[in-house]
């Protein structure tokens, strides 16, 4: 196996690992966002129907959950930026030629 094949295999493996990592982040972000949305929707529904006796206990801990979602969102942005930079660097290799 020559050095070029080894580099290509490593590049492929790293790209697949990056894709898998981003997919896990997307899934977790989607699940946590839905859970937060469900809690808010339930609270809104309770407020609309029960008004003053509405169960607002679901709002406890909301800020911590929202902060976790925000962190996941930032992580996804960072992952995407890093992957785009890696792609740009890979593209740059094909443009470099000896003159």
C-alpha positions as CSV (number, residue, x, y, z in Angstrom):
1,X,0.0,0.0,0.0
2,X,1.5,3.3,-1.0
3,X,1.5,6.6,0.9
4,X,-1.2,8.2,-1.3
5,X,-3.6,5.3,-0.7
6,X,-3.0,5.6,3.1
7,X,-3.6,9.3,3.1
8,X,-6.8,8.8,1.0
9,X,-8.0,6.2,3.4
10,X,-7.3,8.3,6.4
11,X,-9.1,11.3,4.8
12,X,-12.1,9.1,4.0
13,X,-12.2,7.7,7.5
14,X,-11.9,11.2,9.1
15,X,-14.7,12.5,6.8
16,X,-17.0,9.6,7.8
17,X,-16.2,10.2,11.5
18,X,-16.9,13.9,11.1
19,X,-20.2,13.2,9.4
20,X,-21.2,10.7,12.1
21,X,-20.3,13.2,14.8
22,X,-22.4,15.9,13.1
23,X,-25.3,13.5,12.7
24,X,-25.2,12.7,16.4
25,X,-25.2,16.4,17.2
26,X,-28.1,17.0,14.9
27,X,-30.1,14.1,16.4
28,X,-29.4,15.3,20.0
29,X,-30.3,18.9,19.1
30,X,-33.5,17.8,17.4
31,X,-34.6,15.6,20.4
32,X,-33.8,18.3,23.0
33,X,-35.5,21.0,20.9
34,X,-38.6,18.9,20.5
35,X,-38.7,18.1,24.3
36,X,-38.4,21.8,25.1
37,X,-41.1,22.7,22.5
38,X,-43.4,20.1,24.0
39,X,-43.0,21.5,27.5
40,X,-43.7,25.0,26.3
41,X,-46.7,23.9,24.2
42,X,-48.1,22.0,27.2
43,X,-47.7,25.1,29.5
44,X,-49.3,27.3,26.9
45,X,-52.2,25.0,26.6
46,X,-52.6,24.8,30.4
47,X,-52.5,28.6,30.6
48,X,-55.1,29.0,27.9
49,X,-57.5,26.5,29.5
50,X,-56.9,26.6,33.2
51,X,-55.5,30.2,33.3
52,X,-54.7,31.0,36.9
53,X,-54.6,27.3,38.1
54,X,-52.4,26.3,35.2
55,X,-49.5,23.8,35.9
56,X,-46.4,25.9,35.3
57,X,-44.1,23.5,37.1
58,X,-42.9,22.4,33.7
59,X,-41.1,25.7,33.4
60,X,-38.7,24.8,36.2
61,X,-35.3,24.2,34.8
62,X,-36.2,25.7,31.5
63,X,-33.2,28.0,31.3
64,X,-30.7,25.1,31.9
65,X,-32.4,23.1,29.1
66,X,-32.3,26.1,26.8
67,X,-28.6,26.6,27.5
68,X,-27.9,23.0,26.6
69,X,-29.7,23.4,23.4
70,X,-27.8,26.6,22.7
71,X,-24.5,24.8,23.3
72,X,-25.5,22.0,20.9
73,X,-26.4,24.6,18.3
74,X,-23.0,26.3,18.7
75,X,-21.3,22.9,18.5
76,X,-23.0,22.1,15.3
77,X,-22.0,25.5,13.8
78,X,-18.4,24.8,14.9
79,X,-18.4,21.3,13.4
80,X,-19.8,22.6,10.1
81,X,-17.2,25.4,10.0
82,X,-14.3,22.9,10.7
83,X,-15.6,20.5,8.0
84,X,-15.9,23.3,5.5
85,X,-12.4,24.5,6.3
86,X,-11.1,20.9,5.9
87,X,-12.8,20.7,2.5
88,X,-11.4,24.0,1.4
89,X,-7.9,22.8,2.4
90,X,-8.4,19.6,0.5
91,X,-9.5,21.5,-2.6
92,X,-6.4,23.6,-2.3
93,X,-4.3,20.5,-2.7
94,X,-5.7,19.9,-6.2
95,X,-5.0,23.5,-7.2
96,X,-1.3,23.4,-6.2
97,X,0.9,22.4,-9.0
98,X,4.6,22.6,-9.6
99,X,5.5,25.1,-12.3
